[in-house]
Amino acid sequence: MKKELDKAYGLNIISLVKKTDKVYEVIDENDNYLLKRYDNRLLENIFTRLSIINMNEFLIPLKTNNDRFFIKIDGKEYCLFKKYYEEDIETKDIKLNYYINAIGNLHKKSFYKIKSSDGYLKETILFLDKKREEIKEDILFRISSIERLSYLSPNDWFFYMNYMKLYDSIRESERFTSLLEEEIENIHTLRIALTYQNFSYEHILPKENIIVSVDKMAYGNLVYDLIDLIDKTYYENIDISSILSRYESINELEIYEKYYLLAYIYIPSYKRETNPIDDIYRLSLTLDRLDIASSLASSFSLEKS
Protein backbone atom coordinates (compact mmCIF):
# COMPACT_ATOMS: atom_id res chain seq x y z
CA MET A 1 0.00 0.00 0.00
CA LYS A 2 2.80 2.42 0.88
CA LYS A 3 4.42 1.90 -2.53
CA GLU A 4 1.16 2.53 -4.43
CA LEU A 5 0.47 5.72 -2.46
CA ASP A 6 3.97 7.09 -2.94
CA LYS A 7 3.71 6.53 -6.66
CA ALA A 8 0.14 7.82 -7.09
CA TYR A 9 0.54 11.00 -5.03
CA GLY A 10 4.26 11.69 -5.21
CA LEU A 11 4.69 11.18 -1.48
CA ASN A 12 7.53 9.94 0.65
CA ILE A 13 5.60 8.08 3.36
CA ILE A 14 7.30 7.54 6.69
CA SER A 15 4.58 5.45 8.32
CA LEU A 16 1.11 4.07 7.68
CA VAL A 17 -1.07 3.51 10.77
CA LYS A 18 -4.36 1.60 10.62
CA LYS A 19 -6.99 3.50 12.66
CA THR A 20 -10.10 1.47 11.74
CA ASP A 21 -11.07 -1.13 9.15
CA LYS A 22 -11.58 1.68 6.64
CA VAL A 23 -9.22 4.45 7.76
CA TYR A 24 -5.43 4.77 7.80
CA GLU A 25 -3.32 7.66 9.01
CA VAL A 26 -0.61 8.42 6.48
CA ILE A 27 2.47 10.24 7.79
CA ASP A 28 4.58 11.81 5.09
CA GLU A 29 7.85 13.65 5.56
CA ASN A 30 5.99 16.93 4.89
CA ASP A 31 2.41 16.42 6.11
CA ASN A 32 -0.17 14.05 7.62
CA TYR A 33 -3.09 12.53 5.70
CA LEU A 34 -6.07 10.24 6.15
CA LEU A 35 -6.66 7.38 3.73
CA LYS A 36 -10.32 6.30 3.66
CA ARG A 37 -11.82 3.27 1.97
CA TYR A 38 -15.17 3.81 0.24
CA ASP A 39 -17.76 1.41 -1.12
CA ASN A 40 -19.62 4.21 -2.91
CA ARG A 41 -17.77 5.17 -6.08
CA LEU A 42 -20.56 7.63 -6.92
CA LEU A 43 -18.89 10.05 -4.52
CA GLU A 44 -16.36 10.78 -7.25
CA ASN A 45 -19.06 12.67 -9.17
CA ILE A 46 -19.78 14.73 -6.06
CA PHE A 47 -16.10 15.49 -5.47
CA THR A 48 -15.80 16.54 -9.10
CA ARG A 49 -18.82 18.80 -8.85
CA LEU A 50 -17.46 20.45 -5.69
CA SER A 51 -14.20 21.07 -7.49
CA ILE A 52 -15.90 22.54 -10.57
CA ILE A 53 -18.07 24.98 -8.61
CA ASN A 54 -15.09 25.98 -6.45
CA MET A 55 -16.67 25.06 -3.12
CA ASN A 56 -13.36 25.11 -1.29
CA GLU A 57 -15.10 25.25 2.09
CA PHE A 58 -15.64 21.49 1.92
CA LEU A 59 -12.70 19.10 2.17
CA ILE A 60 -12.37 16.97 -0.96
CA PRO A 61 -9.74 14.27 -1.57
CA LEU A 62 -6.39 14.94 -3.12
CA LYS A 63 -6.11 13.97 -6.76
CA THR A 64 -3.68 11.29 -7.91
CA ASN A 65 -1.05 11.96 -10.55
CA ASN A 66 -3.63 10.59 -13.01
CA ASP A 67 -6.08 13.34 -11.99
CA ARG A 68 -8.45 10.96 -10.16
CA PHE A 69 -9.99 11.25 -6.70
CA PHE A 70 -10.01 7.47 -6.12
CA ILE A 71 -7.14 5.03 -6.08
CA LYS A 72 -7.59 1.26 -6.24
CA ILE A 73 -5.34 -0.84 -3.99
CA ASP A 74 -5.78 -4.61 -3.71
CA GLY A 75 -9.19 -4.32 -5.38
CA LYS A 76 -10.49 -1.70 -2.91
CA GLU A 77 -11.22 1.97 -3.54
CA TYR A 78 -9.58 4.66 -1.41
CA CYS A 79 -9.39 8.46 -1.18
CA LEU A 80 -6.57 10.44 0.39
CA PHE A 81 -7.41 13.54 2.44
CA LYS A 82 -5.21 16.10 4.09
CA LYS A 83 -5.56 15.66 7.85
CA TYR A 84 -7.03 18.51 9.87
CA TYR A 85 -7.33 18.70 13.63
CA GLU A 86 -10.35 19.92 15.61
CA GLU A 87 -10.02 23.57 16.49
CA ASP A 88 -10.16 24.88 20.03
CA ILE A 89 -13.09 27.21 19.38
CA GLU A 90 -15.84 27.06 22.01
CA THR A 91 -18.05 29.80 20.58
CA LYS A 92 -20.55 27.78 18.59
CA ASP A 93 -21.99 30.87 16.91
CA ILE A 94 -18.76 31.32 14.93
CA LYS A 95 -18.99 27.75 13.64
CA LEU A 96 -22.72 28.06 12.95
CA ASN A 97 -22.27 31.25 10.96
CA TYR A 98 -19.48 29.66 8.94
CA TYR A 99 -21.56 26.53 8.33
CA ILE A 100 -24.76 28.30 7.28
CA ASN A 101 -22.83 30.48 4.84
CA ALA A 102 -21.12 27.38 3.42
CA ILE A 103 -24.26 25.32 2.85
CA GLY A 104 -26.14 28.36 1.57
CA ASN A 105 -23.50 28.83 -1.11
CA LEU A 106 -23.28 25.08 -1.71
CA HIS A 107 -27.00 24.89 -2.47
CA LYS A 108 -26.99 28.06 -4.55
CA LYS A 109 -24.05 26.98 -6.71
CA SER A 110 -25.00 23.32 -7.16
CA PHE A 111 -28.80 23.25 -7.56
CA TYR A 112 -30.50 22.26 -10.77
CA LYS A 113 -34.13 21.80 -11.75
CA ILE A 114 -35.92 18.52 -12.30
CA LYS A 115 -39.46 17.96 -13.49
CA SER A 116 -41.92 17.37 -10.68
CA SER A 117 -43.55 13.96 -10.82
CA ASP A 118 -46.41 12.06 -9.23
CA GLY A 119 -43.87 9.56 -7.87
CA TYR A 120 -41.88 12.21 -5.99
CA LEU A 121 -45.05 13.75 -4.57
CA LYS A 122 -46.45 10.40 -3.44
CA GLU A 123 -43.17 9.38 -1.80
CA THR A 124 -42.85 12.72 0.02
CA ILE A 125 -46.42 12.72 1.32
CA LEU A 126 -46.21 9.09 2.40
CA PHE A 127 -43.01 9.79 4.34
CA LEU A 128 -44.56 12.72 6.22
CA ASP A 129 -47.85 10.87 6.81
CA LYS A 130 -46.08 7.79 8.19
CA LYS A 131 -43.83 9.78 10.50
CA ARG A 132 -46.77 11.83 11.74
CA GLU A 133 -49.09 8.85 12.30
CA GLU A 134 -46.48 6.99 14.36
CA ILE A 135 -46.11 9.93 16.71
CA LYS A 136 -49.85 10.56 16.76
CA GLU A 137 -50.55 6.98 17.88
CA ASP A 138 -48.05 7.28 20.73
CA ILE A 139 -49.52 10.57 21.90
CA LEU A 140 -53.14 9.37 21.76
CA PHE A 141 -52.26 6.12 23.54
CA ARG A 142 -50.58 7.98 26.37
CA ILE A 143 -53.33 10.55 26.86
CA SER A 144 -55.98 7.83 26.91
CA SER A 145 -53.93 5.95 29.53
CA ILE A 146 -53.53 9.08 31.63
CA GLU A 147 -57.24 9.85 31.57
CA ARG A 148 -57.93 6.48 33.23
CA LEU A 149 -55.60 7.18 36.14
CA SER A 150 -56.82 8.41 39.51
CA TYR A 151 -53.41 9.83 40.37
CA LEU A 152 -51.03 11.55 37.98
CA SER A 153 -47.29 11.45 38.47
CA PRO A 154 -45.42 14.72 37.81
CA ASN A 155 -44.33 13.56 34.34
CA ASP A 156 -47.85 12.36 33.47
CA TRP A 157 -49.24 15.67 34.65
CA PHE A 158 -46.70 17.56 32.57
CA PHE A 159 -47.71 15.54 29.51
CA TYR A 160 -51.41 16.11 30.25
CA MET A 161 -50.90 19.88 30.50
CA ASN A 162 -49.09 19.97 27.15
CA TYR A 163 -51.11 17.40 25.24
CA MET A 164 -53.04 19.96 23.22
CA LYS A 165 -49.85 21.68 22.11
CA LEU A 166 -48.57 18.35 20.81
CA TYR A 167 -51.84 17.56 19.08
CA ASP A 168 -52.16 21.04 17.57
CA SER A 169 -48.65 20.72 16.16
CA ILE A 170 -49.66 17.51 14.41
CA ARG A 171 -52.60 19.32 12.86
CA GLU A 172 -50.26 22.11 11.73
CA SER A 173 -48.02 19.49 10.13
CA GLU A 174 -51.05 18.07 8.34
CA ARG A 175 -51.98 21.55 7.13
CA PHE A 176 -48.54 22.27 5.72
CA THR A 177 -48.43 18.82 4.15
CA SER A 178 -51.68 19.63 2.33
CA LEU A 179 -50.24 22.95 1.19
CA LEU A 180 -47.09 21.14 0.04
CA GLU A 181 -49.12 18.63 -1.95
CA GLU A 182 -51.17 21.38 -3.57
CA GLU A 183 -48.08 23.45 -4.43
CA ILE A 184 -46.16 20.56 -5.99
CA GLU A 185 -49.18 19.64 -8.10
CA ASN A 186 -49.22 23.18 -9.49
CA ILE A 187 -45.53 23.65 -10.27
CA HIS A 188 -43.51 22.00 -12.99
CA THR A 189 -40.00 21.84 -11.52
CA LEU A 190 -38.24 21.07 -8.23
CA ARG A 191 -34.77 21.99 -7.02
CA ILE A 192 -32.12 19.35 -6.38
CA ALA A 193 -28.77 20.36 -4.91
CA LEU A 194 -25.65 18.97 -3.31
CA THR A 195 -26.40 18.45 0.37
CA TYR A 196 -23.98 17.90 3.24
CA GLN A 197 -26.33 16.06 5.67
CA ASN A 198 -23.68 15.58 8.36
CA PHE A 199 -23.81 18.60 10.67
CA SER A 200 -21.47 18.49 13.67
CA TYR A 201 -19.54 21.24 15.38
CA GLU A 202 -16.46 18.98 15.21
CA HIS A 203 -16.60 19.04 11.41
CA ILE A 204 -16.50 22.84 11.16
CA LEU A 205 -13.00 24.36 11.23
CA PRO A 206 -13.31 28.13 10.63
CA LYS A 207 -9.63 28.84 11.26
CA GLU A 208 -8.68 26.42 8.51
CA ASN A 209 -11.58 27.66 6.35
CA ILE A 210 -12.77 24.09 5.83
CA ILE A 211 -15.59 21.66 6.67
CA VAL A 212 -14.52 18.03 6.91
CA SER A 213 -16.34 14.68 6.74
CA VAL A 214 -18.05 14.89 3.37
CA ASP A 215 -18.88 11.17 3.35
CA LYS A 216 -22.65 11.67 3.48
CA MET A 217 -22.85 14.24 0.70
CA ALA A 218 -25.53 13.50 -1.87
CA TYR A 219 -27.86 15.17 -4.34
CA GLY A 220 -31.23 15.82 -2.77
CA ASN A 221 -33.80 18.27 -1.51
CA LEU A 222 -31.74 21.13 -0.09
CA VAL A 223 -34.16 21.35 2.87
CA TYR A 224 -32.56 18.15 4.20
CA ASP A 225 -29.55 20.17 5.39
CA LEU A 226 -31.77 22.63 7.25
CA ILE A 227 -33.70 19.79 8.90
CA ASP A 228 -30.42 18.11 9.85
CA LEU A 229 -29.19 21.35 11.43
CA ILE A 230 -32.42 21.94 13.38
CA ASP A 231 -32.64 18.34 14.63
CA LYS A 232 -29.09 18.58 15.99
CA THR A 233 -29.30 22.03 17.59
CA TYR A 234 -32.92 22.64 18.67
CA TYR A 235 -32.10 21.78 22.30
CA GLU A 236 -29.53 24.59 22.45
CA ASN A 237 -30.18 28.24 23.13
CA ILE A 238 -29.93 29.21 19.45
CA ASP A 239 -32.09 31.55 17.40
CA ILE A 240 -32.93 29.19 14.55
CA SER A 241 -35.10 31.79 12.82
CA SER A 242 -32.13 34.16 12.64
CA ILE A 243 -29.91 31.39 11.27
CA LEU A 244 -32.41 30.51 8.55
CA SER A 245 -32.85 34.17 7.75
CA ARG A 246 -29.11 34.33 7.13
CA TYR A 247 -29.42 31.25 4.93
CA GLU A 248 -32.23 32.85 2.90
CA SER A 249 -30.13 35.97 2.36
CA ILE A 250 -27.83 33.66 0.38
CA ASN A 251 -30.28 31.20 -1.11
CA GLU A 252 -33.98 31.98 -0.76
CA LEU A 253 -36.21 28.98 -0.22
CA GLU A 254 -39.03 28.34 -2.64
CA ILE A 255 -42.54 28.17 -1.24
CA TYR A 256 -42.88 24.38 -1.49
CA GLU A 257 -39.53 23.98 0.32
CA LYS A 258 -40.84 26.09 3.20
CA TYR A 259 -44.00 23.98 3.33
CA TYR A 260 -41.92 20.80 3.46
CA LEU A 261 -39.66 22.15 6.21
CA LEU A 262 -42.60 23.25 8.35
CA ALA A 263 -44.55 20.03 7.74
CA TYR A 264 -41.54 18.12 9.04
CA ILE A 265 -40.56 20.36 11.96
CA TYR A 266 -44.14 20.53 13.27
CA ILE A 267 -44.10 16.76 13.82
CA PRO A 268 -43.23 16.35 17.51
CA SER A 269 -39.96 14.54 18.20
CA TYR A 270 -41.77 12.67 20.96
CA LYS A 271 -40.51 9.62 22.81
CA ARG A 272 -41.62 8.57 26.27
CA GLU A 273 -38.80 7.85 28.70
CA THR A 274 -39.00 5.28 31.51
CA ASN A 275 -37.37 7.53 34.09
CA PRO A 276 -39.84 10.29 35.16
CA ILE A 277 -37.18 13.02 35.24
CA ASP A 278 -35.86 11.99 31.83
CA ASP A 279 -39.44 11.91 30.57
CA ILE A 280 -40.09 15.51 31.66
CA TYR A 281 -36.79 16.63 30.17
CA ARG A 282 -37.47 14.87 26.87
CA LEU A 283 -40.93 16.41 26.57
CA SER A 284 -39.46 19.84 27.38
CA LEU A 285 -37.08 19.45 24.45
CA THR A 286 -39.97 18.39 22.23
CA LEU A 287 -41.88 21.53 23.17
CA ASP A 288 -38.80 23.67 22.49
CA ARG A 289 -38.62 22.19 19.01
CA LEU A 290 -42.28 23.00 18.40
CA ASP A 291 -41.61 26.59 19.48
CA ILE A 292 -38.97 26.72 16.75
CA ALA A 293 -41.54 25.49 14.23
CA SER A 294 -43.95 28.26 15.27
CA SER A 295 -41.17 30.84 15.10
CA LEU A 296 -40.22 29.72 11.59
CA ALA A 297 -43.84 29.76 10.43
CA SER A 298 -44.10 33.36 11.64
CA SER A 299 -40.79 34.51 10.19
CA PHE A 300 -41.09 32.84 6.78
CA SER A 301 -42.65 34.69 3.91
CA LEU A 302 -45.26 32.19 2.78
CA GLU A 303 -46.83 34.29 0.06
CA LYS A 304 -46.49 32.91 -3.44
CA SER A 305 -44.49 35.06 -5.82
Secondary structure by P-SEA (a helix, b strand, c coil): caaaaaaaccccccccccccccbbbbbcccbbbbbbbbccccaaaaaaaaaaaccccbbbbbbccccccccccccccccccccccccccccaaaaaaaaaaaaaaaaaacbbbbbbcaaaaaaaaaaaaaaaaaaaaaaaaaaaaaaacccccaaaaaaaaaaaaaaaaaaaaaaaaaaaaaaaaaccbbbbccccccccccccccccccccccccccccccaaaaaaaaaaccccccaaaaaaaaaaacccccaaaaaaaaaaaacccbbbbccaaaaaaaaaaaaaaaaaaaaaaaacccccc
